[in-house]
Amino acid sequence: MERLYIEKDNHRVPISEDIIEKYNLKKGMYTQYTKSRIVDEKGDFTMPEKKEKDKPEINEDQVILNNADLTVSEIIDFSQGVDSDTK
């Protein structure tokens, strides 16, 4: 396991392996409350590159149905269970 440190002013404070494992800490992250940088032994702050997962193909019709644009009158009709276009 890589040794990690909290970067403070002019020095680095070591983080115990128990804490690193418990909170799944990685270099390139920030501490929760003080927003201090979490770095490695060399002071490197860059996050390792993430591997891209295979993304499922999206059916465009499904996207249109899930992200429908409604006008205010359509939303009111929908909430009242009526259709203002029909008479």
C-alpha positions as CSV (number, residue, x, y, z in Angstrom):
1,M,0.0,0.0,0.0
2,E,1.3,3.4,-0.9
3,R,2.3,5.7,1.9
4,L,0.1,8.9,2.0
5,Y,0.5,12.2,3.7
6,I,-1.6,15.2,4.5
7,E,0.1,18.3,3.1
8,K,0.2,21.1,5.7
9,D,2.0,24.4,5.2
10,N,5.7,23.4,4.9
11,H,5.5,19.8,5.9
12,R,3.6,16.5,5.4
13,V,1.8,14.6,8.1
14,P,1.8,10.8,7.6
15,I,-1.6,9.0,7.4
16,S,-1.8,5.6,9.1
17,E,-2.5,2.6,6.9
18,D,-5.7,1.8,8.9
19,I,-7.1,5.2,8.1
20,I,-6.1,5.0,4.4
21,E,-7.9,1.6,4.1
22,K,-10.9,2.6,6.2
23,Y,-11.7,5.7,4.1
24,N,-10.3,4.4,0.8
25,L,-8.0,7.4,0.5
26,K,-5.9,8.0,-2.6
27,K,-3.4,10.6,-3.6
28,G,-5.0,13.5,-5.3
29,M,-7.9,13.7,-2.9
30,Y,-8.6,16.4,-0.3
31,T,-9.3,16.0,3.4
32,Q,-12.9,16.4,4.3
33,Y,-12.9,19.3,6.7
34,T,-9.6,21.2,6.2
35,K,-9.5,20.6,2.5
36,S,-5.7,19.8,2.8
37,R,-4.2,17.9,-0.1
38,I,-3.4,14.1,0.2
39,V,-0.1,13.5,-1.4
40,D,2.4,10.6,-1.8
41,E,6.0,10.5,-0.3
42,K,7.3,12.7,-3.1
43,G,4.6,15.3,-2.6
44,D,2.9,14.4,-5.8
45,F,-0.8,15.4,-5.8
46,T,-1.9,14.1,-9.2
47,M,-4.6,11.5,-9.2
48,P,-4.0,8.2,-11.1
49,E,-5.8,8.0,-14.4
50,K,-9.2,6.2,-14.2
51,K,-9.9,3.3,-16.4
52,E,-12.9,3.9,-18.6
53,K,-15.6,1.3,-18.2
54,D,-17.6,0.0,-21.1
55,K,-20.6,2.3,-21.2
56,P,-23.9,0.7,-22.3
57,E,-25.4,1.9,-25.5
58,I,-28.3,4.3,-24.9
59,N,-31.5,4.0,-26.9
60,E,-32.2,7.6,-28.1
61,D,-36.0,7.1,-27.8
62,Q,-35.5,6.1,-24.1
63,V,-33.5,9.3,-23.4
64,I,-36.2,11.4,-25.0
65,L,-38.9,9.8,-22.8
66,N,-36.8,10.1,-19.7
67,N,-35.9,13.7,-20.3
68,A,-39.1,15.1,-21.7
69,D,-39.3,18.9,-22.0
70,L,-42.7,20.0,-20.8
71,T,-44.3,23.5,-20.9
72,V,-45.8,25.0,-17.7
73,S,-49.3,24.4,-19.0
74,E,-48.5,20.7,-19.7
75,I,-47.1,20.3,-16.2
76,I,-50.3,21.9,-14.7
77,D,-52.5,19.6,-16.9
78,F,-50.5,16.6,-15.8
79,S,-50.7,17.5,-12.1
80,Q,-54.5,18.0,-12.4
81,G,-55.0,14.9,-14.5
82,V,-56.6,16.8,-17.4
83,D,-55.7,17.8,-21.0
84,S,-56.4,21.4,-21.9
85,D,-56.1,20.6,-25.7
86,T,-59.1,18.3,-25.7
87,K,-62.6,19.7,-25.4
